[in-house]
Amino acid sequence: MSLEQITTQFAIDGEFCGAETWGSGHINDTYRAAYSKNGATVHYVHQRINHNVFRNPEAMMDNIARVTAHLQKKLGPRAAQHGLTLVLTRTGAAFCRDKEGNYWCTYHCIEGARSYDTIKTKEQAFEAARAFGEFQRLLADFPPPRLKETIPDFHHTPKRFAALERAIKADVAGRAANAKAEIQFALEHQPLCGILLDANLPERVTHNDTKINNVLFDDASNEAVCVIDLDTVMPGLALYDFGDMVRTATCKAAEDERDLSKIHMELDLFEALASGYLKATNGFLTSAERALLVASGKLIPFEIGIRFLTDYLQGDIYFKIHREGHNLDRCRTQFELVKSVTAQEDKMMRAVERASH
């Protein structure tokens, strides 16, 4: 089915004029479509869900529908520009399926705003963290029933570590000898695995993909206006989101950078993240959660690093690679980031203290 045919299934008031690919996501196919209505042009965003990655798209869309409805209620008059609005199908469903079995959903387009793939300034870091913190705060009173875990044990680091141990023992690709230093680093840092899970922190509604390109920034003011890409929204710990912000926003080098001297956690960017996040979460984040903010910045790079290392040892069966040893390179950058965070831990703790007041 063509995109135009798909769009007729949604309750859109207007004539389809055309569409373009939209955003920089690597999993789903996203399009921004123009419609003519009473002589004016309005836009909607259509998305084809990759059901090879999201194996239970019905559960995912149920989560998204409930979360967006809650956000709409909490945001009130601000909802049109500061929250995603699902467009239901003409039968009232949150998604439709085409003849090939693909799942589709549609959102109102937030005009005058854009996303960025990398953080360039401290101001952007502050705004992105504030937006994700606000997202968590607005969902702090999310009512039962519990959201579905669309990716079970997504951030269960002890289980990720157990998978690494099995991969080391099996060594099915004969690569363990090439990764002796990385394996040793992982084994030495095993105590990190339970640092959040063992702290008895409250369960929250979390985003689970807190890269800057999942925040829209206003074109005029440069303020963060809306958190997008809710595919991975599910129950979790608030610090999973903050830790992933530290991982993705405080180091300007590429995730697969081979020159490890470029891997460095930039303290000024961390300070901006902490300030923005704590400004938004003041009043609901517990003292135990605040105390572990810096620890989360070590845990999440470590967790992602052991996932890359596991995949390398298993023969690159999960993450896409573009060169030999790609996953090992990725692992090395994550472990180097863990080292950088560890070296600056005291300064980061002081930054959190300042941001808390």
Number of C-alpha atoms within 10 A of each C-alpha: 9 7 17 14 11 17 19 14 18 23 14 18 12 16 15 20 13 14 18 11 13 14 16 14 12 8 13 17 16 22 19 19 22 20 18 15 13 8 8 9 14 18 20 21 21 25 20 21 23 16 15 9 11 17 13 14 20 16 15 22 22 15 22 23 20 15 22 18 17 17 19 19 14 14 15 11 10 12 17 16 19 20 24 24 20 20 21 19 19 13 11 11 16 20 24 22 14 15 8 7 9 14 18 26 23 25 17 19 20 20 14 11 19 18 19 16 13 17 19 12 11 17 16 23 29 23 24 32 33 25 28 30 26 21 20 23 20 21 18 16 12 17 11 6 6 12 20 15 17 21 15 10 12 14 19 15 24 18 13 18 20 13 16 23 17 13 20 20 11 13 17 12 12 12 15 20 11 12 17 11 12 18 19 10 15 21 14 10 13 14 11 18 20 13 17 21 13 8 11 11 17 12 11 19 22 25 24 25 20 26 21 25 21 24 24 25 24 18 13 8 9 14 18 25 22 25 23 18 17 20 18 18 22 24 18 22 21 25 25 21 24 25 23 22 27 29 27 22 26 26 22 16 19 14 16 16 15 16 12 16 10 15 24 18 26 16 17 15 23 27 23 25 30 30 23 24 26 24 18 21 23 15 9 14 18 12 9 13 20 19 13 18 22 26 21 25 29 25 27 27 25 29 24 20 26 30 22 24 26 28 21 28 27 21 16 19 11 13 12 10 12 8 8 10 15 19 26 24 21 23 28 27 28 26 23 21 26 24 18 17 27 16 12 14 17 12 14 22 19 12 20 23 14 12 17 14 9
